[in-house]
Amino acid sequence: MTTVRHGPARTPAPPATPGHADVRDVWSALAASSGAVARVDELTKALPEPPARTPGERAEAAAAKDAARALRAAFLDTYADAVYDRLTGGRTVALRIGELLEAAATELPGLVPDEDRLAAERSRPQAAKEGHEIDQGVFLRAVLRSPTAGPHLLDAMLRPTPRALGLLDEFTRTGEVRMESVHVERGDDGVARLTMCRDDRLNAEDTCQVDDMETAVDLALLDPAVRVGLLRGGEMSHPRYRGRRVFSAGINLKSLSSGDIPLVGFLLRRELGYLHKLVRGVLTDHPGQWHSPYVDKPWVAAVDGFAIGGGAQLLLVCDHVLAASDAYLSLPAAKEGIIPGVANLRFTRYTGPRLARQVILGGRRIRAAEPAARLLVDEVVEPQDMDAAVERCVARLDGAAVLANRRMLNLAEEPPDAFRAYMAEFALQQALRIYGQDVIDKVGRFG
């Protein structure tokens, strides 16, 4: 066993709040005086790779990381707004979470992991990583907690992605964009049909699917010819469900085990990106659009087969949900060891606290045909009647009054500050969960 000895860790008290111009000097002085950040690097280089460490070595590494994280958290508790202002030019630049973290790594070395550390982590399975993403969670929790920086970051994440803007002309001209995970088509009826098409893996979610879904949602929201959006799963080639439609199997656990489900690029981007856009709309800068900077539209979800995990979370942000009578819904995240996105905030609103706990904590599966499903599903039809029911539903939601009222309902049911506070804590807690030994052991079966 290789042991690096140090004195007791302590977290220096930060000095009075500086302006954003000299916050870098304050962080550098704190990190240097405590030695906590440098200690982690020194120790992890001397120890074996994480899977080969003894219990004592793991405890030693965990103690060093905890000391460094305590320093970062104390610094950000005082300086989050000053840091954010420095990175965004006094909130004049809209940076998405990945861009913000990249800027922080450059401007304040040691506060968050830099690209070299992240690149090294990306090449490893989850069990072999050091957990640098937890430091990203510490940073984002502090930023999102701030009533000044947090709303600015949320708005940055509601802006259309560069990829969507690059495809917008094609979509408005042809009415169709086909991506690896999602096909989006605009019909003559003003409906944008988003079909999830990972047919070989039951629409299990990975970073590709998150990117494609956000692109598709942006296109549907930005195209003025679209009035209603529809989410549905396509036909599967998977042997067990060949030729049948499936909505979603949720997170791809094999990808999580192999280390390919990143905190920022998947778990946070998904919630702050396309799912939040389904609720609030996309943020635009159209001149003269004085009544609202957001472009939002009603959304319908049609569930064939099952909506597991992230698939069930999608239903909670749609305005009308149809399900085939043989479909079912579940949120097995707690069984897997992780947090089911924003479902902990939204599910109780639909079902009440007791059923929410049965589903989220106990893993209860809700079948579309049982009475409890009517708390989550608006309409249950026989599988052969789904296509006709979908067409009737999207027609009902096509109206200006529907749009105005769904906007007010969303403000009443999920105030932006409540969402921001939830996401602040989620950023850290989900980061901790994906590095929990219980999660690593469970998802290792899928590796």
N, C-alpha and C positions, 0 to 999 in steps of 0.2 A: 504494500500500500504506500502510495506517495502522499505525504502530508506536508502542507504548507502552513506554518504556524504564524499567527498574527495575534495582536492584542485584541481586547474586546471591541466589538463594533459599536459605533455610536453615530447618531444622526445629528450633525451640527444644526443649530437653529439658524434659519435664514435671516439675513439682515432686512432692513426696511425695504419696501418695494421700490425697485428702480424703474426708470423709463425703459421702453423696449429697446432703446439703443445700446444700453450697457448690461442687459440681462445676461448676455453671453459671458461677460466677465464674472458675474456673480456665480453662475453655474460652474464655470471653470474653477473658481476659488473653492467652492464647496466640495466639488469632486476631488480636488487635489488635497484639501485639508483632511478629508475623511479617509481617502484611499480606498473607499468601498468599491468603486467601479473598476479601478485597476486591479484590485484584489481578485475579483471574479475572473478576469482574463488570465491572471497569473495562475490561479488555482486550476481552472478548467484545462489549461494547456498542460499542466503537470499530471493531471489525473487521466486514467483510461477513458475510453469512450463511454457514454452513459450506460449502455447495456452491460458493460463489463465491470462496472463499479461495485465495490462491496457496500453493504448497508452503511458502514461508517463513512466511506467516501461520499456516498450519496447525501448523507446528513451534513457532511462538511461543505459540499457544494451548495446544498440548499440554504445553509446558514449564510454563506457568503452572498448568494443571490438575494436573499431576504434583506440583508443589510444595504445592498446597493439599491434595491427597490424602495426601501424605506426612505433613503436619501432622495430618490427621484420624486416620490410621492410628496414628501415634505416640501421640496422645492416647488413643485407644480401647484400645491395647495396655495402657495403665496403668489406665484408668478405666471400662472396659466395664461392670463390675459396679456401680460407683457410679452410672453413667448409667442402667443398667437399673433399679436400685432406685429412683432418683428418678422415673422414668417410670411405674413400676408400683406405687408405694407400698410399697416393700420386698417386692415379689413377692406382694402381696395382691390385685392386679388382673390379670386375664388379658387381655392385648391381643394381637390378631392382628397379623401383620407390618405391614399397612397402617396400623392404628391406632397401633402402636408408632412407626413412622416419622413419622406425623403429630404425635404427641406430642413426639418429638425435635425436629422442625422448630420447634415452638412454644417448647419449653423451652430449647433450646440453638441459637439462630439461627446458621445457617452450617454446622452440623455435617452436616446432610442438606438436600436441596432442599425448599423450602416448596411449598405448593400452587400459588402463582402461577407458579413456575418449571415445575412439573410440568404445569400446565394449558397453558402456552405450548408445552411440548414435545409434548403430546398432539395438538395441532393440526397438527403437522408430519410429513412422511414421515421414515422412519428416517435417510435420508441428510442431512437438514437439521437434525437434533437436535444439541444440545451434549453430550449424554451425561451428564446429571445423575444418571441411574439408577446410574451407576458409583459415585457417592458413597453411594447406598443400599446397594450391594453391599459397600462398605468397612465400613459400619456393621453390617450384618447378619452379615458374616463375624466381626467381633469379638464380637458378642453370642452367636452360635452356638458359637464356640470355647470360651466360658466354661463350665466344668462346673457353675456355679451358675445363671447366667442362661439358658444354652442349653436345658437340659431344661425349664425353666419356659416358655420360648417354644414349644418343641415341643408341650408339653401344651396351651398356649393354642390352637395350631392344630388340635389334635385335638378340640376342643369342637365341638358342633353349631353350624351357622351360624344366625343369627336367621331367615333365610328358611326353613330346614328346620323350625325349631321352629314357625314360623307356619303351615306346611302339614301338620304332623304329625297334627293332629286329623282333617283331611280325609282323609289317607292311611289312618289306622287305621280310619276309618269306611267309606270307599268302596273301599279297596284299590287306588287308582289316582291318579296325578298325571301330567298331560301338560304338559311344558315344551317350549320351542322346539327344544332340542337332544336331549333325552332324555325318553322315556316310561318310567315305573316302574309296574309292576303286581304286585300280590301275588295269587298263586293260592291255591286251597283246599289245595294241597299244601305251603304254607309257603315257597314259592320267590318271591323278589322278582326279577322279570325287568326288567332295565335295558336298554332298547333305544335305541341311539344312532341318531338319526333326522334328521341333517342331509343329507337325501336329494339335495339339489342340489349338494353339494360333497364327496361321498364321506366324510362324517363327519370332514372336516378340522377341526382344533381351533382355536378362538379363545376369547376371554374368556367369551363367552356359554356355550360348551360346558363350560368349566371350572366356571363357576358352577352350571350345571344338573347336571353330574356330581356335584359335591360335595353338592348338595342331595339328589340321588337316593340317593347312598351313605348320607348321614345318615338319610334316611327308612327305608331298608332296615335299617340297624343299630338304629335306635331303636324300630321297631315290634316288639313282643314276639311277634307272630304270624309273623314272618319267621324262618326257620331257615337258609336258604341263599340266596345271591345269584348271579345269572347276568348276565353281560355279553355282549351280542351286537349286531351292527349290523343295521339294518333294511333294507328294500328301497329302492333308489335310483331317483330320477327323472333323474339325470345321464344325458345321451344315451348315453354309452359303456357304462353298466352298468344301463340302465333295466330295472326289474323284478327285479334281482338283489340279494341281500344283500351288503353290504360291511362289514367290521369297522371299519377306520379308515385314512385316508390320512395321519395324523400332523398336524404343525403346518401351519397355513394360511400358506403362504409369501407369498401376496398380502397378507395382513394384516400380516405382519412387514415387508414392504417399505413399506407405507403408514404404518407407525409405530403399529399397533394391537395389537401383542403386547408388553404391558408386562412388565418384570422382576418386579414384585411381584404384580400382579393376574393374571398368567398363569404365567410360568416358575417362580416360587417358590411361589405359592399351589397350583399343580397338584401339586408334589412334597410339600410340607408339609401339604397339605390332603387331597384325596380319595384320592390314591395311598397316602399314609401311613396313612390310615384303613382302607384295604383290608388293610393289613398288621397294624396294631395295634388297630384298632377306634376307636370314638368315646368320648371322655371324658365321663362323666356324674357327677352329684352325688346319686345316689339314696341316701337315708338307709338305713343298714343293709347297704349293699353293700360289706362289709368285705373280701371276698376279692379283688376287683379293681375299680378305678374305670373300667375300659374294657369296652365292650360290643363284642365282635367276633364274626364269623360266617364260615363257609367261603364261598369265591368260585370260580365256574366261569367260564371265558371260552370262547366258541365263535367260531371264526374262519372266516368266509366271505370269499372273495375275496382279501383281503390285510390284513396288519397292518403298516403302515409307520410308522417313527419312534415317535411317542407311542403308537400302537396296539400295537407290539411291546413297548414298555415296560410297558404294562398287563398283558401276559401274565406278566411276571416277578413280579407281586405276587398272582397267582391260585393257588389250590390245585390246580386241574385245568384243563388246556387241551385242548380239542378243535379239530381243524382239518379242513376239507374237503380232499380229496386234491389239488384243483387250486389251493389257496391258497398264498401265500408270505409270508415275513416279511423285513423289512429294517430297518436303522437307518442311514439316510443322513445323520445329523446332521453327521459330520465332513466329508462331501462338501459339505454346505451351509455349513459353517464354524462350527457351534455344538456344544454338548455335549448328548448324548442323555439329559438328565435324570439319574436315578440308575442308568441302565443300566450305566455304567462300574463301579459297585459290584456290581450284581446279576448281570450277564451272565456274568462269569467263573465265578461259583458254579455256574451251570448247565452251561456248555459247556467250561470250562477256558480257559487264557490264549490259546492259539493261535487257536482258532476265534473267540474274542471279538475279538481284534485284526483278524482277517480281516473280520468283520462291521462292527465299529465304525470301524476305521481304513481298511480297504480297500473298504468298501461292499458286501461279498459279500451276495447275496440267498439266503435259505434257502427252498427249496421244500418244502412239507409232505411230498411223496412221497419225498424223498431221505433217506438214513439219518441225516444230521446233524440233521435236524429232530426226531428223537426225543429229543434233549437238551433241547428247548424245548417240545415238544408231547407230551402224554401219550397221545393217541389220534387217529388219522387215519382218517377214514371217507369213503365216497363222498358227493358233494354231496347226492344224493337221500336219503341215510340220516342226515343231520345232525339233523333234528328228533327222531327216535327216539333217537339217541345222546345228545343233550342231556338228554332226560328220564331216561334210565337213569343218567346221570352225577350229576345233581342229587339223585336218590334215594339214591345211594351215599354222598353226603357229608352226609346228614341224620342226624346222630348226636352225642350228647354227647361220646363219646370222640374223634370227629373234631375237634370244637371244641377240646378240651383239648390234643390232640396238635399241631394246627396252631399253636396259641399257643406251645408249647414249641419247635417247629421254627423258627418265626420268630425267637424269642429266640436260638436257637443260631446260625442262619444269618445274621441281621442284628442284632447287638447294638445297642441304642439309642445307645450312645456312638459306635459306628462310623458309624451313619447321621448322627448329629449332626456328627461331624468332616467327613464327606463334604459335607454340606450347607453347612457353614461356608465351605469353599473353593469350592463350586459357586456360592454366592451372588455371589462376586466374579468368578470366572472366566467365568461365563455372561454377567454384565453386560459384561465386557470384550469378549466374543465378539460380542454383538449390535451392538456399535459398531465392530467391526473392518471395515476398508475392504473386505477380501475378501468378508465377509458382505454388506455393503451392495451391492457390485457384483453378487453372485450373485442375491440376492433381488430386485434391481432389475428383472430380466427378468420378474418376475411382477407388477410394479406396473402 
